[in-house]
């Protein structure tokens, strides 16, 4: 069988075909494991990110409702939602 000589600095590595094949299997299985962990990490982060987006959207809806003006039923004057009565006709809102 043919052998592969690999020398890096002062370290010499001699491998035959079977050793290279085993090394290839180990490296490829590590890549598969890394991709699985990346996928799991993506799913966890996506769930967390979606949760944050939903929370921000709910806050925006509440702020929009809070900022909407209320119309007085009697005089049709647009009032702020925090006012208890209309400043024009003193009608409860």
HELIX and SHEET records of a PDB file:
HELIX    1   1 UNK A   17  UNK A   67  1                                  51    
SHEET    1   A 2 UNK A   3  UNK A   8  0                                        
SHEET    2   A 2 UNK A  11  UNK A  16 -1                                        
SHEET    1   B 2 UNK A  70  UNK A  71  0                                        
SHEET    2   B 2 UNK A  78  UNK A  79 -1                                        
END                                                                             
